[in-house]
Amino acid sequence: ALAFLCGSLEGAAQADEGSRFQGDGRPSQLPSSFHVDLPGNTDEFQASLTCPAEIVEGVRWPLVIFTGGFGTESAQYTAFAENVAGSGCAVLRYDVSGSMAADDIALVSTLRTLMDWIGSMSQLREFISTENVFLAGHSRGAKLSCLAGIADTRVKGLCLLDPVDNVIWTKGRSGFPSGCEVLHDMQVPVAIVGAGSDSACAPSEANYQQFFQAACSPAWLLSFPAAGHAQFLDSAGMGVVHRAICGIGGADDVAVHRAATATCSSWAKLACGQYNCGCTKAMQSKLDSVVKCAASTHHLSAGESYGIWETPQRDDVLKAAVAAVETVEALQRDGVKVESFLKL
């Protein structure tokens, strides 16, 4: 599989910059990405890698490791993986045998083993930044990403798709620490995409709003008021069942996938040092304009105090702000209606 991967990379066609999305959320023009099954530890996990088709000499793709929600399979997030790969990131998805019966601590251990495993593949390091990991996840998988992020310095950032802190269903049981609590001490950029449509699968006392409240600076919440909890999954196959259980809201699937893709890819590139933006002066000017209209657009919640701009983290915070602002502006130009909240 590795020889095939490297051969595919060498012969990959360039991605079409004008790719748009089909009704199921997948790019309408392929190949903007390609998919390879990897030889994993079959006793613990099975993994697959979705890569961009375009190779830029001297640039390695950010590595996004994606963890699905409770009772899902990685194949149900194919559209999301293909979209993020088409935007310039390598996306690793995986399945763990017996995950529904396992506690969170055990699954986090498996996730860290997966990070060791992918990092040991020297053939991949030429194309993928395996030493800098960006974790993304949906529902319970987002919570697991938080737990892994606090435990491993290789994790440079997080993207949480409608996260759920499942401690509300596991009170009194060991092995299920709170994802929100660990965010209080997380020192990496955290992006959250929240589905605003009510769902029993993501109760308000454990949903994305609680994660954003717990997150440290820099944190970004992209709220999609009409989206449903299960709309981040593919609309076909078993995704139909999850949608029936958890709801899909009234949002368009394409719009939800665009928002999730844009958030994850921009934040992954930011966390891995590959987000292209202007100089610090230009960033400060951009941020000043955000501050002026914060109440009506990006709901800037912590940057009113300019003390942060005098700290060593100033440039990182500025880049995070600009990445969020530019992503939202691009989505709005495409007609995707979202609400943006920045914590700086």
C-alpha positions as CSV (number, residue, x, y, z in Angstrom):
1,A,0.0,0.0,0.0
2,L,2.9,2.4,0.7
3,A,4.5,1.8,-2.7
4,F,1.1,2.4,-4.2
5,L,0.7,5.6,-2.2
6,C,4.0,7.1,-3.3
7,G,3.4,6.1,-6.9
8,S,0.0,7.7,-6.7
9,L,1.5,10.9,-5.3
10,E,4.0,11.1,-8.1
11,G,1.4,10.7,-10.8
12,A,-1.4,12.6,-9.2
13,A,-3.3,15.1,-11.3
14,Q,-3.5,18.7,-10.1
15,A,-6.7,19.6,-8.2
16,D,-9.2,21.8,-10.0
17,E,-9.3,25.1,-8.1
18,G,-12.9,25.5,-9.3
19,S,-14.3,22.3,-7.8
20,R,-17.8,22.6,-6.4
21,F,-19.9,20.3,-4.4
22,Q,-22.5,17.7,-5.2
23,G,-25.7,17.3,-3.3
24,D,-24.1,14.7,-1.0
25,G,-21.3,17.1,-0.1
26,R,-18.6,15.6,-2.2
27,P,-16.6,17.6,-4.8
28,S,-18.2,17.5,-8.2
29,Q,-14.9,17.3,-10.0
30,L,-12.4,14.6,-9.1
31,P,-9.6,13.9,-8.6
32,S,-9.2,16.7,-6.1
33,S,-8.2,13.9,-3.7
34,F,-7.5,10.2,-3.7
35,H,-7.9,7.4,-1.1
36,V,-5.5,4.7,0.0
37,D,-6.1,1.9,2.5
38,L,-3.1,1.6,4.8
39,P,-1.8,-1.6,6.5
40,G,-2.7,-0.9,10.1
41,N,-2.7,-3.0,13.2
42,T,-5.8,-5.1,12.4
43,D,-6.1,-6.2,16.1
44,E,-6.5,-2.6,17.2
45,F,-7.6,-0.4,14.3
46,Q,-7.9,-0.1,10.5
47,A,-7.0,3.1,8.8
48,S,-7.3,4.9,5.5
49,L,-5.7,8.0,4.1
50,T,-7.3,10.6,1.8
51,C,-4.8,12.9,0.2
52,P,-4.8,15.9,-2.1
53,A,-4.2,15.3,-5.7
54,E,-2.0,18.3,-6.1
55,I,1.7,18.2,-5.0
56,V,3.5,21.4,-4.3
57,E,7.3,21.0,-4.3
58,G,8.8,21.6,-0.9
59,V,5.5,21.7,0.9
60,R,4.2,18.9,3.0
61,W,0.5,18.5,3.7
62,P,-0.9,19.1,7.2
63,L,-2.0,15.8,8.8
64,V,-5.6,15.7,10.0
65,I,-6.6,12.7,12.0
66,F,-10.3,12.3,12.1
67,T,-12.4,10.5,14.8
68,G,-16.0,9.7,14.1
69,G,-19.0,9.8,16.5
70,F,-20.4,7.1,18.6
71,G,-21.6,4.1,16.6
72,T,-20.3,5.4,13.3
73,E,-17.8,4.1,10.8
74,S,-15.0,6.1,9.2
75,A,-16.6,5.4,5.7
76,Q,-19.6,7.5,6.8
77,Y,-17.3,10.6,6.7
78,T,-16.0,10.1,3.2
79,A,-17.4,13.4,1.9
80,F,-15.8,15.4,4.7
81,A,-12.5,13.6,4.2
82,E,-12.5,14.2,0.4
83,N,-13.4,17.9,0.8
84,V,-10.7,18.6,3.4
85,A,-8.1,16.7,1.3
86,G,-9.2,18.6,-1.8
87,S,-8.4,21.8,0.2
88,G,-4.8,20.7,0.8
89,C,-4.7,18.5,3.9
90,A,-4.0,14.7,4.3
91,V,-6.9,13.1,6.2
92,L,-6.4,9.9,8.2
93,R,-9.6,8.1,9.3
94,Y,-9.8,5.0,11.3
95,D,-12.0,2.4,12.8
96,V,-11.5,0.7,16.2
97,S,-12.9,-2.8,16.8
98,G,-15.3,-2.7,19.8
99,S,-15.3,1.0,20.1
100,M,-18.9,1.3,21.2
101,A,-18.1,-0.8,24.4
102,A,-14.8,0.9,25.1
103,D,-14.3,3.7,27.5
104,D,-12.8,7.0,26.4
105,I,-9.4,6.4,28.0
106,A,-8.9,3.2,26.0
107,L,-9.9,4.9,22.8
108,V,-7.6,7.9,23.4
109,S,-4.8,5.3,23.9
110,T,-5.6,3.8,20.6
111,L,-5.6,7.3,19.0
112,R,-2.1,8.0,20.3
113,T,-1.0,4.6,19.1
114,L,-2.3,5.6,15.7
115,M,-0.2,8.8,15.9
116,D,2.9,6.7,16.7
117,W,2.1,4.4,13.8
118,I,1.6,7.0,11.1
119,G,4.6,8.9,12.4
120,S,6.9,5.9,12.0
121,M,6.2,5.7,8.3
122,S,9.2,7.3,6.7
123,Q,7.7,7.0,3.2
124,L,5.0,9.4,4.2
125,R,7.1,12.1,5.8
126,E,8.2,13.4,2.3
127,F,4.6,14.4,1.6
128,I,2.9,14.7,5.0
129,S,3.8,16.6,8.2
130,T,3.4,13.6,10.4
131,E,5.2,15.2,13.3
132,N,2.6,18.0,13.6
133,V,-0.9,16.5,14.1
134,F,-4.2,18.2,13.8
135,L,-7.1,16.4,15.4
136,A,-10.6,16.6,14.2
137,G,-13.7,14.7,15.3
138,H,-17.5,14.6,15.3
139,S,-19.7,14.2,18.4
140,R,-18.0,11.8,20.8
141,G,-15.0,11.7,18.4
142,A,-14.5,15.5,19.0
143,K,-14.4,14.9,22.7
144,L,-11.8,12.1,22.2
145,S,-9.8,14.6,20.2
146,C,-9.8,16.9,23.2
147,L,-8.6,14.2,25.5
148,A,-5.8,13.1,23.2
149,G,-4.8,16.7,22.6
150,I,-4.2,17.5,26.2
151,A,-2.1,14.3,26.6
152,D,0.2,14.6,23.5
153,T,2.5,17.5,22.5
154,R,2.4,16.4,18.9
155,V,-1.2,17.8,18.7
156,K,-1.0,21.3,17.3
157,G,-4.7,22.1,17.1
158,L,-8.3,20.9,17.2
159,C,-11.4,21.1,15.0
160,L,-14.6,19.9,16.8
161,L,-17.7,19.2,14.7
162,D,-20.7,19.5,17.0
163,P,-18.9,18.0,20.0
164,V,-20.7,16.2,22.8
165,D,-19.3,15.7,26.3
166,N,-20.7,12.3,27.0
167,V,-20.1,12.5,30.8
168,I,-23.8,13.3,31.1
169,W,-24.5,9.7,30.2
170,T,-21.5,8.1,32.0
171,K,-21.7,9.7,35.5
172,G,-20.1,7.5,38.1
173,R,-18.2,5.4,35.6
174,S,-14.4,5.4,35.4
175,G,-12.7,6.0,32.0
176,F,-14.9,8.9,30.9
177,P,-13.2,12.2,31.8
178,S,-14.8,15.4,30.7
179,G,-13.7,16.9,27.4
180,C,-14.8,20.4,28.4
181,E,-12.7,20.3,31.6
182,V,-9.4,19.5,29.7
183,L,-10.0,22.4,27.3
184,H,-9.4,24.7,30.3
185,D,-5.7,23.8,30.1
186,M,-5.4,23.3,26.3
187,Q,-2.8,25.6,24.8
188,V,-3.5,25.0,21.1
189,P,-6.0,26.7,18.6
190,V,-9.5,25.2,18.9
191,A,-12.1,25.6,16.2
192,I,-15.7,24.4,16.8
193,V,-18.5,24.0,14.3
194,G,-21.8,23.9,16.1
195,A,-25.1,22.6,14.8
196,G,-27.8,24.9,16.1
197,S,-30.8,22.6,15.5
198,D,-31.9,20.9,18.8
199,S,-31.0,17.2,19.1
200,A,-31.2,14.6,21.9
201,C,-27.9,13.4,20.6
202,A,-26.3,16.7,21.6
203,P,-28.1,18.1,24.7
204,S,-27.6,21.7,25.5
205,E,-25.8,21.0,28.8
206,A,-23.1,19.0,26.9
207,N,-23.0,20.6,23.4
208,Y,-20.7,22.8,21.4
209,Q,-21.5,25.9,23.4
210,Q,-20.1,24.3,26.6
211,F,-16.9,23.4,24.7
212,F,-16.5,26.9,23.4
213,Q,-17.1,28.4,26.8
214,A,-14.4,26.1,28.2
215,A,-11.8,26.7,25.5
216,C,-8.8,29.0,26.0
217,S,-7.6,31.6,23.5
218,P,-7.4,31.3,20.5
219,A,-10.8,29.7,20.0
220,W,-13.3,30.0,17.2
221,L,-16.9,28.9,17.1
222,L,-18.7,28.7,13.8
223,S,-22.4,28.3,14.6
224,F,-24.7,26.9,11.9
225,P,-28.2,27.7,13.3
226,A,-30.1,25.4,10.9
227,A,-27.7,22.5,10.9
228,G,-28.5,19.1,12.5
229,H,-26.1,17.0,14.6
230,A,-25.9,14.2,12.0
231,Q,-25.4,16.4,8.9
232,F,-21.6,16.0,9.1
233,L,-22.0,12.4,8.1
234,D,-22.6,11.3,4.5
235,S,-26.2,11.3,3.5
236,A,-26.1,7.8,2.1
237,G,-25.6,4.4,3.7
238,M,-25.8,4.2,7.5
239,G,-25.7,8.0,7.6
240,V,-29.5,7.8,6.9
241,V,-30.0,5.9,10.2
242,H,-28.0,8.4,12.2
243,R,-29.8,11.3,10.6
244,A,-33.1,9.7,11.5
245,I,-32.0,9.3,15.1
246,C,-30.2,12.6,15.7
247,G,-31.9,14.9,13.1
248,I,-30.7,16.9,10.2
249,G,-32.2,20.3,10.9
250,G,-33.2,22.5,8.0
251,A,-29.8,23.3,6.5
252,D,-28.6,22.3,3.1
253,D,-26.1,19.4,3.2
254,V,-23.7,21.2,0.8
255,A,-23.6,24.3,3.0
256,V,-22.9,22.3,6.1
257,H,-20.1,20.4,4.4
258,R,-18.6,23.6,3.1
259,A,-18.6,25.2,6.5
260,A,-17.1,22.1,8.1
261,T,-14.5,21.8,5.4
262,A,-13.5,25.4,5.4
263,T,-13.2,25.5,9.2
264,C,-11.1,22.4,9.5
265,S,-8.7,23.1,6.6
266,S,-8.0,26.7,7.5
267,W,-7.4,25.9,11.2
268,A,-5.3,22.8,10.3
269,K,-3.1,25.0,8.1
270,L,-2.9,27.6,10.8
271,A,-2.0,25.1,13.5
272,C,0.7,23.5,11.3
273,G,2.2,26.8,10.2
274,Q,0.9,26.7,6.7
275,Y,-1.8,29.4,6.7
276,N,-0.9,32.1,4.2
277,C,-1.7,35.5,5.3
278,G,-0.2,39.0,5.2
279,C,2.3,40.7,7.4
280,T,1.7,41.5,11.0
281,K,0.8,45.1,10.2
282,A,-1.8,43.9,7.7
283,M,-3.1,41.4,10.2
284,Q,-3.5,44.0,12.8
285,S,-5.4,46.2,10.4
286,K,-7.6,43.3,9.5
287,L,-8.3,42.6,13.2
288,D,-9.0,46.2,14.0
289,S,-11.8,46.1,11.5
290,V,-13.1,43.0,13.1
291,V,-13.0,44.6,16.5
292,K,-15.0,47.6,15.3
293,C,-17.9,45.4,14.1
294,A,-17.5,42.6,16.6
295,A,-20.9,42.9,18.1
296,S,-22.6,42.4,14.7
297,T,-20.3,40.0,12.9
298,H,-17.7,37.9,14.8
299,H,-18.8,38.5,18.4
300,L,-15.2,39.0,19.5
301,S,-15.4,38.1,23.2
302,A,-12.0,38.4,24.7
303,G,-10.0,40.7,22.5
304,E,-11.6,43.9,23.8
305,S,-8.6,44.0,26.1
306,Y,-5.5,44.7,24.0
307,G,-3.2,43.1,26.6
308,I,-3.0,40.0,24.5
309,W,-1.2,42.0,21.7
310,E,1.7,42.7,24.0
311,T,2.4,39.0,24.7
312,P,4.7,36.5,22.9
313,Q,1.6,34.9,21.5
314,R,0.5,38.1,19.8
315,D,1.3,37.0,16.2
316,D,-0.3,33.5,16.7
317,V,-3.5,35.1,18.0
318,L,-3.5,37.6,15.1
319,K,-3.1,34.8,12.6
320,A,-5.9,32.8,14.2
321,A,-8.2,35.8,14.1
322,V,-7.5,36.5,10.4
323,A,-7.9,32.8,9.5
324,A,-11.3,32.8,11.1
325,V,-12.4,36.1,9.6
326,E,-11.2,35.3,6.1
327,T,-12.9,31.8,6.2
328,V,-16.2,33.3,7.3
329,E,-16.0,36.0,4.6
330,A,-15.4,33.3,2.0
331,L,-18.4,31.3,3.2
332,Q,-20.6,34.3,3.2
333,R,-19.6,35.1,-0.4
334,D,-20.8,31.6,-1.3
335,G,-24.1,32.2,0.4
336,V,-23.4,30.1,3.5
337,K,-25.0,31.7,6.5
338,V,-23.2,31.1,9.7
339,E,-22.5,33.0,13.0
340,S,-18.9,33.5,14.0
341,F,-17.6,33.8,17.6
342,L,-13.9,34.5,18.4
343,K,-12.2,34.1,21.7
344,L,-8.8,35.9,21.7
